[in-house]
Amino acid sequence: MNDLVEIVICMGSSCFSRGNQHLLTAIRDWIALQPWQHRITLKGSRCEGVCMQGPNVRINGRILNHATVDRVQTEVIAALGVECHGPH
């Protein structure tokens, strides 16, 4: 369990075209519904260097390949050791 979680969404052209533009919006909106939103840092990066496995998201330094909204949410909840509020 972590006090803070850093989510870095790759916004490089390959990941962007593979769906990270949707992922960014969905994760940002989901975080806004959570009572623990102050424990999350959400950033973008230019490239995570594993384009063929995208879309890619880094959570606390660990790369999540072929990222989906559900997978990111599951990883964040596990990292924080909390329960989810709203759609998951």
N, C-alpha and C positions, 0 to 999 in steps of 0.2 A: 504494500500500500504506500502511495506517495502523497505528500502534501500538495504538490503541484504537478500538472501534466502539461508538457509542451507538445503540441500537434503542429507539424510542418507539412503542408500540402504542396506537392511539387506542381508548379505551374509552367514547367517547360512545355514546349510545343507538343511533344509526344504524349505526355500525361494529360495535358489540357484537351487534346483531341480524343483521348480515350475516356474522358468523362470527369476529370477533376474539376472542371468548371461547375458542374452540377454538385459534385461532392463538397466543394467549398461552401456553396450556398446552403446545402442540406445540413452540414455539420455546424456551421455558424448559427443557423436557426435553431437547431436542436440544443446547442450549448446555452443559448439565450433562455430556454425554458427551464434550465436546471438550477436548483437552489445553490449548487456548488460551482456555478459558472465562474466565480472569482478565482477558482483554483486551476483554471485552464488558460493557457496561452496558445493562441491560434495564429500561425504565420504562414506565409508562402515562401517557396524557394524557387530559384530559376531552374535547377535540375538536381536530381538526386543521383544521377549517374547510372541508373539501371532502367533505361528507357523501354527496353523490350519487355520488361516485366510490369509495366505500368497499367493503370495509374498507381502511383506510389505516394505513400504517406509515411512520415517518420513520427513515431510516438515515443517520446523520451529517448531519442537516439536510436531506436530500433526501426528498421525499414519494414513496412507492411506493403508487400507487392500485391498487385491485382486488387487494390483496395475497393471496398464497397462501403456504403453508409453503415450497414449493419456491422461489418467487421470493425470499422473504426469505433463505433459506439461501444461494442463489446470490449475492445481493448482499453478504451478510456475508462469505462466503468470498472474493469478489473484493476487497472493501474491505480485508480482512486480508492477502490474498496467501498464503493457507494452503491445506492440503488438509483435506478433511472426514473425520472418523472417525465411523462408525456410519451409520445411515440418512440418505440425502440424495436 
